């Protein structure tokens, strides 16, 4: 009976090694009618225990970003984000209508918990302008590139992932690696909508 129990335990160990933990290997295998020594069985269980510990460590590593607390303002100091901003503008006045799209790139460096520096890299806009005259409609396409090299940004706080600044609210990922900003304004003569996405610069 004692030998039968030993063989049953060894069989269970081998089954787990081959199915539930396919990445685990055991040093000993057993065949019917062959006695299994305690040291061999213990060696198999040790191998399984090590495999389980390794799997638990991998799961912990994968889950760690979810368990980490959200970033604070102090965490952001010294970080620089590479930002791409896209948008469209439409407007009309005095028999003239226009529609333009633009793409701008910049970097945002958080210099302190209350201040950041926005540095323009590129700013390109294409505008389609249409004029109504006695002769009919005329249209022109114009390219603009206006850089405002450096803008000082005031930071007023960070709460629930929202970084409040003098250029609008920036929405941060929990780990602070990505920021997002959207804007929409509308008046009787002009509409402007845009979206900016920033990631930590390499």
C-alpha positions as YAML, in Angstrom:
chain: A
units: angstrom
residues:
- id: 1
  name: UNK
  ca: [0.00, 0.00, 0.00]
- id: 2
  name: UNK
  ca: [2.81, 2.42, 0.84]
- id: 3
  name: UNK
  ca: [4.44, 1.76, -2.52]
- id: 4
  name: UNK
  ca: [1.07, 2.30, -4.29]
- id: 5
  name: UNK
  ca: [0.61, 5.70, -2.62]
- id: 6
  name: UNK
  ca: [4.12, 6.67, -3.67]
- id: 7
  name: UNK
  ca: [3.41, 5.74, -7.28]
- id: 8
  name: UNK
  ca: [0.13, 7.69, -7.22]
- id: 9
  name: UNK
  ca: [1.88, 10.83, -5.96]
- id: 10
  name: UNK
  ca: [4.57, 10.48, -8.60]
- id: 11
  name: UNK
  ca: [1.90, 10.06, -11.29]
- id: 12
  name: UNK
  ca: [0.08, 13.21, -10.20]
- id: 13
  name: UNK
  ca: [3.35, 15.13, -10.27]
- id: 14
  name: UNK
  ca: [4.08, 13.91, -13.78]
- id: 15
  name: UNK
  ca: [0.57, 14.83, -14.94]
- id: 16
  name: UNK
  ca: [0.86, 18.40, -13.67]
- id: 17
  name: UNK
  ca: [4.27, 18.71, -15.24]
- id: 18
  name: UNK
  ca: [2.91, 17.70, -18.66]
- id: 19
  name: UNK
  ca: [-0.39, 19.65, -18.70]
- id: 20
  name: UNK
  ca: [-1.09, 22.50, -16.31]
- id: 21
  name: UNK
  ca: [2.53, 23.60, -16.30]
- id: 22
  name: UNK
  ca: [3.65, 22.69, -19.79]
- id: 23
  name: UNK
  ca: [6.85, 24.73, -19.42]
- id: 24
  name: UNK
  ca: [7.98, 22.66, -16.42]
- id: 25
  name: UNK
  ca: [10.11, 19.54, -16.66]
- id: 26
  name: UNK
  ca: [10.80, 16.99, -13.95]
- id: 27
  name: UNK
  ca: [14.07, 15.08, -13.54]
- id: 28
  name: UNK
  ca: [12.51, 11.66, -12.95]
- id: 29
  name: UNK
  ca: [9.90, 9.57, -14.73]
- id: 30
  name: UNK
  ca: [8.37, 6.36, -13.44]
- id: 31
  name: UNK
  ca: [7.10, 3.21, -15.10]
- id: 32
  name: UNK
  ca: [4.65, 0.63, -13.73]
- id: 33
  name: UNK
  ca: [6.29, -1.97, -11.53]
- id: 34
  name: UNK
  ca: [9.31, 0.20, -10.76]
- id: 35
  name: UNK
  ca: [9.83, 1.45, -7.21]
- id: 36
  name: UNK
  ca: [10.11, 5.21, -6.78]
- id: 37
  name: UNK
  ca: [12.49, 6.50, -4.15]
- id: 38
  name: UNK
  ca: [11.59, 9.39, -1.88]
- id: 39
  name: UNK
  ca: [14.49, 11.43, -3.23]
- id: 40
  name: UNK
  ca: [13.24, 11.05, -6.82]
- id: 41
  name: UNK
  ca: [9.68, 12.04, -5.90]
- id: 42
  name: UNK
  ca: [10.94, 14.99, -3.87]
- id: 43
  name: UNK
  ca: [13.11, 16.08, -6.80]
- id: 44
  name: UNK
  ca: [10.04, 16.09, -9.06]
- id: 45
  name: UNK
  ca: [8.04, 18.16, -6.57]
- id: 46
  name: UNK
  ca: [10.95, 20.57, -6.18]
- id: 47
  name: UNK
  ca: [11.04, 21.06, -9.95]
- id: 48
  name: UNK
  ca: [7.30, 21.73, -10.00]
- id: 49
  name: UNK
  ca: [7.53, 24.13, -7.06]
- id: 50
  name: UNK
  ca: [10.27, 26.09, -8.83]
- id: 51
  name: UNK
  ca: [8.17, 26.25, -12.01]
- id: 52
  name: UNK
  ca: [5.15, 27.50, -10.06]
- id: 53
  name: UNK
  ca: [7.25, 30.16, -8.32]
- id: 54
  name: UNK
  ca: [8.61, 31.28, -11.70]
- id: 55
  name: UNK
  ca: [5.09, 31.49, -13.14]
- id: 56
  name: UNK
  ca: [3.89, 33.50, -10.13]
- id: 57
  name: UNK
  ca: [6.77, 35.92, -10.59]
- id: 58
  name: UNK
  ca: [5.86, 36.39, -14.27]
- id: 59
  name: UNK
  ca: [2.21, 37.05, -13.39]
- id: 60
  name: UNK
  ca: [3.27, 39.60, -10.76]
- id: 61
  name: UNK
  ca: [5.46, 41.34, -13.34]
- id: 62
  name: UNK
  ca: [2.60, 41.50, -15.84]
- id: 63
  name: UNK
  ca: [0.15, 42.83, -13.25]
- id: 64
  name: UNK
  ca: [2.52, 45.33, -11.67]
- id: 65
  name: UNK
  ca: [1.57, 48.29, -13.97]
- id: 66
  name: UNK
  ca: [-2.08, 47.81, -12.96]
- id: 67
  name: UNK
  ca: [-1.24, 47.81, -9.26]
- id: 68
  name: UNK
  ca: [1.07, 50.80, -9.32]
- id: 69
  name: UNK
  ca: [-0.36, 54.06, -7.96]
- id: 70
  name: UNK
  ca: [-1.03, 56.91, -10.35]
- id: 71
  name: UNK
  ca: [1.80, 59.33, -11.05]
- id: 72
  name: UNK
  ca: [2.13, 62.52, -9.05]
- id: 73
  name: UNK
  ca: [3.40, 65.93, -10.07]
- id: 74
  name: UNK
  ca: [6.75, 65.12, -8.49]
- id: 75
  name: UNK
  ca: [6.99, 62.02, -10.71]
- id: 76
  name: UNK
  ca: [6.51, 64.18, -13.81]
- id: 77
  name: UNK
  ca: [9.27, 66.68, -13.08]
- id: 78
  name: UNK
  ca: [12.11, 66.19, -15.54]
- id: 79
  name: UNK
  ca: [10.03, 64.26, -18.08]
- id: 80
  name: UNK
  ca: [9.72, 65.41, -21.69]
- id: 81
  name: UNK
  ca: [6.80, 64.53, -23.95]
- id: 82
  name: UNK
  ca: [6.92, 64.47, -27.76]
- id: 83
  name: UNK
  ca: [3.57, 65.84, -28.93]
- id: 84
  name: UNK
  ca: [1.76, 65.73, -32.26]
- id: 85
  name: UNK
  ca: [-1.24, 68.01, -32.65]
- id: 86
  name: UNK
  ca: [-3.75, 67.81, -35.52]
- id: 87
  name: UNK
  ca: [-6.74, 70.02, -36.12]
- id: 88
  name: UNK
  ca: [-9.07, 71.81, -38.48]
- id: 89
  name: UNK
  ca: [-10.37, 75.38, -38.68]
- id: 90
  name: UNK
  ca: [-13.36, 76.67, -40.62]
- id: 91
  name: UNK
  ca: [-14.70, 80.19, -40.82]
- id: 92
  name: UNK
  ca: [-16.45, 82.83, -42.90]
- id: 93
  name: UNK
  ca: [-16.74, 86.61, -43.10]
- id: 94
  name: UNK
  ca: [-17.52, 89.21, -45.79]
- id: 95
  name: UNK
  ca: [-18.16, 86.85, -48.72]
- id: 96
  name: UNK
  ca: [-15.12, 84.79, -47.81]
- id: 97
  name: UNK
  ca: [-15.04, 81.25, -46.43]
- id: 98
  name: UNK
  ca: [-12.08, 79.13, -45.46]
- id: 99
  name: UNK
  ca: [-11.25, 75.64, -44.33]
- id: 100
  name: UNK
  ca: [-7.81, 74.66, -43.13]
- id: 101
  name: UNK
  ca: [-6.11, 71.65, -41.59]
- id: 102
  name: UNK
  ca: [-2.90, 71.72, -39.62]
- id: 103
  name: UNK
  ca: [-0.31, 69.47, -38.03]
- id: 104
  name: UNK
  ca: [2.17, 70.66, -35.44]
- id: 105
  name: UNK
  ca: [4.88, 68.93, -33.46]
- id: 106
  name: UNK
  ca: [6.38, 70.07, -30.19]
- id: 107
  name: UNK
  ca: [8.00, 68.92, -26.97]
- id: 108
  name: UNK
  ca: [6.68, 69.58, -23.49]
- id: 109
  name: UNK
  ca: [9.27, 69.51, -20.72]
- id: 110
  name: UNK
  ca: [7.98, 69.45, -17.14]
- id: 111
  name: UNK
  ca: [10.51, 71.64, -15.34]
- id: 112
  name: UNK
  ca: [8.81, 71.81, -11.93]
- id: 113
  name: UNK
  ca: [5.52, 70.98, -10.24]
- id: 114
  name: UNK
  ca: [4.16, 74.37, -11.31]
- id: 115
  name: UNK
  ca: [5.80, 75.03, -14.67]
- id: 116
  name: UNK
  ca: [6.61, 73.46, -18.04]
- id: 117
  name: UNK
  ca: [8.23, 74.55, -21.29]
- id: 118
  name: UNK
  ca: [6.49, 73.97, -24.64]
- id: 119
  name: UNK
  ca: [8.99, 73.99, -27.51]
- id: 120
  name: UNK
  ca: [7.70, 74.08, -31.09]
- id: 121
  name: UNK
  ca: [9.34, 71.75, -33.60]
- id: 122
  name: UNK
  ca: [7.12, 72.25, -36.65]
- id: 123
  name: UNK
  ca: [3.79, 73.87, -37.48]
- id: 124
  name: UNK
  ca: [2.22, 73.47, -40.92]
- id: 125
  name: UNK
  ca: [-1.22, 74.58, -42.06]
- id: 126
  name: UNK
  ca: [-2.95, 74.33, -45.44]
- id: 127
  name: UNK
  ca: [-5.89, 76.65, -46.02]
- id: 128
  name: UNK
  ca: [-8.52, 76.55, -48.74]
- id: 129
  name: UNK
  ca: [-10.01, 80.02, -49.12]
- id: 130
  name: UNK
  ca: [-13.08, 80.69, -51.24]
- id: 131
  name: UNK
  ca: [-14.23, 84.21, -52.17]
- id: 132
  name: UNK
  ca: [-17.59, 85.16, -53.66]
- id: 133
  name: UNK
  ca: [-17.44, 88.05, -56.13]
- id: 134
  name: UNK
  ca: [-19.51, 89.37, -58.99]
- id: 135
  name: UNK
  ca: [-17.57, 87.09, -61.31]
- id: 136
  name: UNK
  ca: [-18.41, 83.99, -59.25]
- id: 137
  name: UNK
  ca: [-16.36, 81.95, -56.82]
- id: 138
  name: UNK
  ca: [-12.58, 81.93, -56.66]
- id: 139
  name: UNK
  ca: [-10.47, 79.68, -54.51]
- id: 140
  name: UNK
  ca: [-6.88, 79.59, -53.34]
- id: 141
  name: UNK
  ca: [-4.81, 77.14, -51.33]
- id: 142
  name: UNK
  ca: [-2.25, 78.70, -49.01]
- id: 143
  name: UNK
  ca: [0.44, 77.11, -46.87]
- id: 144
  name: UNK
  ca: [1.39, 78.63, -43.53]
- id: 145
  name: UNK
  ca: [4.21, 77.77, -41.17]
- id: 146
  name: UNK
  ca: [4.23, 79.85, -38.04]
- id: 147
  name: UNK
  ca: [6.40, 78.75, -35.14]
- id: 148
  name: UNK
  ca: [6.16, 80.09, -31.63]
- id: 149
  name: UNK
  ca: [9.51, 78.64, -30.47]
- id: 150
  name: UNK
  ca: [9.07, 78.54, -26.69]
- id: 151
  name: UNK
  ca: [5.97, 78.95, -24.55]
- id: 152
  name: UNK
  ca: [6.04, 78.90, -20.76]
- id: 153
  name: UNK
  ca: [3.21, 76.76, -19.41]
- id: 154
  name: UNK
  ca: [1.81, 77.14, -15.91]
- id: 155
  name: UNK
  ca: [0.72, 73.98, -14.11]
- id: 156
  name: UNK
  ca: [-2.02, 74.42, -11.53]
- id: 157
  name: UNK
  ca: [-2.55, 70.85, -10.40]
- id: 158
  name: UNK
  ca: [-2.96, 67.13, -11.13]
- id: 159
  name: UNK
  ca: [-6.11, 65.31, -10.07]
- id: 160
  name: UNK
  ca: [-7.66, 62.04, -11.27]
- id: 161
  name: UNK
  ca: [-5.31, 61.88, -14.24]
- id: 162
  name: UNK
  ca: [-6.05, 65.44, -15.39]
- id: 163
  name: UNK
  ca: [-3.10, 67.84, -15.55]
- id: 164
  name: UNK
  ca: [-4.52, 71.36, -15.39]
- id: 165
  name: UNK
  ca: [-2.35, 73.86, -17.28]
- id: 166
  name: UNK
  ca: [-2.53, 77.31, -18.83]
- id: 167
  name: UNK
  ca: [-2.85, 75.69, -22.30]
- id: 168
  name: UNK
  ca: [-5.77, 73.50, -21.26]
- id: 169
  name: UNK
  ca: [-6.34, 70.18, -19.54]
- id: 170
  name: UNK
  ca: [-3.98, 67.34, -20.41]
- id: 171
  name: UNK
  ca: [-5.22, 63.82, -19.71]
- id: 172
  name: UNK
  ca: [-2.50, 61.48, -18.46]
- id: 173
  name: UNK
  ca: [-2.24, 57.70, -18.55]
- id: 174
  name: UNK
  ca: [-2.02, 56.16, -15.08]
- id: 175
  name: UNK
  ca: [1.71, 55.54, -15.46]
- id: 176
  name: UNK
  ca: [2.33, 58.98, -16.98]
- id: 177
  name: UNK
  ca: [3.71, 57.65, -20.28]
- id: 178
  name: UNK
  ca: [0.99, 59.11, -22.51]
- id: 179
  name: UNK
  ca: [-0.95, 62.38, -22.49]
- id: 180
  name: UNK
  ca: [-3.97, 63.44, -24.52]
- id: 181
  name: UNK
  ca: [-5.63, 66.78, -25.16]
- id: 182
  name: UNK
  ca: [-8.74, 67.66, -27.12]
- id: 183
  name: UNK
  ca: [-10.23, 71.05, -27.90]
- id: 184
  name: UNK
  ca: [-13.35, 72.29, -29.64]
- id: 185
  name: UNK
  ca: [-14.40, 75.90, -29.97]
- id: 186
  name: UNK
  ca: [-17.21, 77.38, -32.03]
- id: 187
  name: UNK
  ca: [-18.54, 80.85, -32.72]
- id: 188
  name: UNK
  ca: [-20.93, 82.25, -35.32]
- id: 189
  name: UNK
  ca: [-18.00, 82.92, -37.64]
- id: 190
  name: UNK
  ca: [-15.40, 80.25, -36.84]
- id: 191
  name: UNK
  ca: [-14.97, 76.71, -35.57]
- id: 192
  name: UNK
  ca: [-11.75, 75.08, -34.37]
- id: 193
  name: UNK
  ca: [-11.22, 71.50, -33.22]
- id: 194
  name: UNK
  ca: [-8.00, 69.72, -32.46]
- id: 195
  name: UNK
  ca: [-6.47, 66.72, -30.73]
- id: 196
  name: UNK
  ca: [-2.96, 66.33, -29.36]
- id: 197
  name: UNK
  ca: [-1.23, 63.11, -28.34]
- id: 198
  name: UNK
  ca: [2.09, 62.99, -26.50]
- id: 199
  name: UNK
  ca: [4.38, 60.15, -25.47]
- id: 200
  name: UNK
  ca: [7.54, 60.22, -23.41]
- id: 201
  name: UNK
  ca: [10.44, 61.15, -25.69]
- id: 202
  name: UNK
  ca: [13.12, 58.46, -26.06]
...
